[in-house]
Amino acid sequence: MPAEPPDPKTQNPFGALRRFARQAASRPEERCDLCGDPIGPEHRHLLNLASREVLCSCRACMLLFDHPAAGAGARRLIPTRVLSLPDFALTNAQWESLEIPVNMAFFFYSTPVERVVAVYPSPMGPTESLLPLTAWSDLAQHNPILEEMEPDVEALLVRRERENREYYLVPMDTCYRLVGLIRLHWRGFSGGSDVRKEIERFFVDLKERATPMGGVHA
């Protein structure tokens, strides 16, 4: 399915991607994007729903947005749970029906467009397309965990390489960090060895952080 042209109201958060990519290599002093107070390297993030920009937050600002109605719903606190889904049910035919041209992507329900969006990394940043609704409905029917994803701020992250299959439910800032790493380290036509090492390191860390959760097969 051809990628949708970017909507100026929901354009990809390249500023956030660059920030997360730089954090992978260094830890400069950071400040809260809302109040400007200094914050440490371990802090929470907010998501601006209109622009999908990820905002760094101090504890005080985080507490202000720790419920969906805060700020008239314009910003949401990004959760921290990471679940590995070892029994996630996704056949090769179902994957092909999602029409993703690469072996790695993340999927989330977007409140502004009122449907599920697929995003996959590229050297130029995130590439976005709207999923066929029937394909996602079929997937959700066989994997009830998808009904528990928080809209906008949680995503299903899929990695399928040869016989290796990995499925995670992750916070949205984790997805943007992955896209930023790929954009930062990609070299040449195929990406090069550095980007492959960074991707592998990312998923090793993700697996260590994740809590395993059983899935439901058809």
C-alpha positions in Angstrom: 0.0 0.0 0.0 1.6 3.3 -1.0 2.6 5.6 1.9 0.3 8.4 2.6 1.7 11.9 2.0 2.6 13.6 5.3 -0.1 15.8 6.8 1.4 19.1 8.1 -0.7 18.7 11.3 0.8 15.2 12.0 4.3 15.5 10.5 6.9 13.1 11.8 8.9 14.3 14.9 12.3 14.6 13.3 13.5 16.9 16.2 12.7 14.1 18.7 14.4 11.5 16.5 17.6 13.5 16.4 17.5 14.1 20.1 17.1 10.4 20.9 19.8 9.4 18.4 22.2 11.8 20.1 21.3 10.4 23.5 22.5 7.0 22.3 26.1 8.4 22.0 26.2 11.0 24.7 24.3 12.4 27.7 24.3 16.2 27.5 22.4 18.2 30.1 18.8 18.2 29.2 15.9 20.4 30.2 12.2 19.9 30.5 10.5 20.8 27.3 7.6 22.3 29.2 9.1 24.4 32.0 12.8 24.5 31.2 14.0 23.0 34.5 17.1 20.7 34.3 16.4 17.0 34.2 18.6 13.9 34.5 19.1 11.2 31.8 16.3 9.1 33.3 13.1 11.0 32.8 9.6 10.5 31.4 8.3 11.7 28.1 5.0 13.3 26.9 3.6 13.0 23.4 2.1 16.0 21.6 -0.8 14.3 19.8 -1.2 16.9 17.0 2.5 16.8 15.9 3.5 13.5 17.4 6.5 15.2 18.9 8.0 13.6 22.0 8.7 16.0 24.8 11.1 15.5 27.7 9.4 16.1 31.1 10.5 16.8 34.6 8.7 15.0 37.4 6.5 18.0 38.3 5.3 18.4 34.7 4.9 14.6 34.3 2.5 14.5 37.3 0.4 17.2 35.7 -0.2 15.0 32.7 -0.6 11.7 34.5 -4.3 11.3 33.5 -5.9 11.4 30.0 -7.9 14.6 30.5 -4.9 16.7 31.4 -4.1 19.6 29.1 -7.5 19.1 27.3 -6.0 15.8 25.9 -3.5 17.6 23.7 -0.5 15.9 25.3 -0.3 12.4 26.8 2.1 10.9 29.2 4.0 8.0 27.5 3.8 4.9 29.6 6.9 2.8 30.5 5.8 -0.8 30.2 7.6 -3.1 27.8 6.1 -6.5 27.1 7.6 -9.3 25.0 5.0 -11.3 23.2 6.6 -14.7 22.5 3.2 -16.3 21.6 2.0 -13.5 19.3 0.0 -15.0 16.4 1.1 -13.6 13.0 1.3 -15.8 10.0 3.3 -14.9 6.9 0.1 -14.4 5.0 -1.2 -12.0 7.6 2.1 -10.1 7.5 1.9 -9.8 3.8 -1.7 -8.5 4.1 -0.4 -5.6 6.2 1.6 -4.5 3.1 4.8 -3.5 4.9 7.8 -3.6 2.5 10.5 -4.1 5.1 11.0 -6.6 8.0 10.6 -4.2 10.9 7.7 -1.8 11.7 5.6 -0.5 14.6 1.8 -0.1 14.7 -0.4 2.1 16.8 -3.9 3.6 17.0 -3.8 7.3 16.1 -6.5 9.3 17.7 -6.2 12.2 15.2 -6.8 10.0 12.2 -9.0 7.5 14.0 -7.3 4.4 12.7 -4.2 2.2 13.0 -1.1 3.6 11.5 2.0 1.6 10.4 5.4 3.2 10.6 8.7 1.6 9.4 12.2 3.0 9.6 14.2 4.2 6.7 17.4 6.1 6.2 15.4 9.3 5.8 13.4 8.7 8.9 10.0 7.2 9.6 7.8 6.2 6.7 4.1 6.0 7.4 1.1 4.3 5.9 -2.5 3.6 6.9 -3.2 -0.1 7.3 -6.0 -2.0 5.6 -8.7 -2.1 8.4 -9.6 -5.7 7.7 -6.0 -6.9 8.1 -5.6 -5.2 11.5 -9.0 -6.4 12.7 -8.1 -10.0 11.8 -4.8 -9.6 13.7 -6.4 -8.1 16.8 -9.0 -10.9 16.9 -6.2 -13.5 17.3 -4.2 -11.3 19.7 -6.3 -9.7 22.4 -3.3 -7.8 23.8 -3.7 -5.3 20.9 -7.0 -4.2 22.3 -5.1 -3.2 25.5 -2.7 -0.9 23.8 -3.0 2.7 24.8 -3.9 4.9 21.8 -1.2 7.1 20.5 1.4 6.3 23.2 1.9 2.5 22.9 2.7 0.4 19.8 3.2 -3.1 18.6 6.8 -3.4 17.5 7.5 -6.2 15.0 10.9 -7.5 13.8 10.9 -10.4 11.3 14.3 -11.5 10.0 14.6 -14.9 8.2 13.3 -17.4 10.8 13.6 -15.0 13.7 10.4 -13.3 14.9 10.2 -10.8 17.7 7.1 -9.0 18.9 6.8 -6.4 21.7 4.3 -3.9 23.1 6.4 -0.8 23.7 6.1 2.9 24.6 6.1 5.2 21.6 9.3 6.9 22.6 11.1 3.5 22.3 9.9 3.3 18.7 11.2 6.8 17.9 14.5 5.9 19.5 14.9 3.0 17.1 14.0 5.1 14.1 16.6 7.7 15.2 19.3 5.2 15.6 18.7 3.8 12.1 18.7 7.3 10.6 21.9 8.3 12.4 24.0 5.2 11.6 22.7 4.2 8.1 25.5 4.3 5.5 25.3 3.6 1.8 22.6 1.6 0.0 22.3 -1.3 2.4 22.9 0.5 5.7 26.3 -1.0 6.6 27.6 -3.0 9.6 27.3 -0.1 12.1 23.6 0.2 11.7 23.1 -3.6 12.0 25.1 -3.6 15.2 23.1 -0.7 16.6 19.8 -2.5 15.8 21.0 -5.7 17.4 22.1 -3.8 20.5 18.7 -2.1 20.6 16.8 -5.4 20.6 19.1 -7.1 23.1 18.5 -4.2 25.5 14.7 -4.3 24.7 14.5 -8.1 25.4 16.3 -7.6 28.8 13.9 -4.8 29.8 10.7 -6.6 28.6 8.3 -8.6 30.8 7.2 -11.8 28.9 3.5 -12.2 28.3 1.7 -15.1 26.8 -0.4 -14.7 23.7 -3.4 -16.4 22.3 -3.2 -18.5 19.1 -6.1 -19.0 16.7 
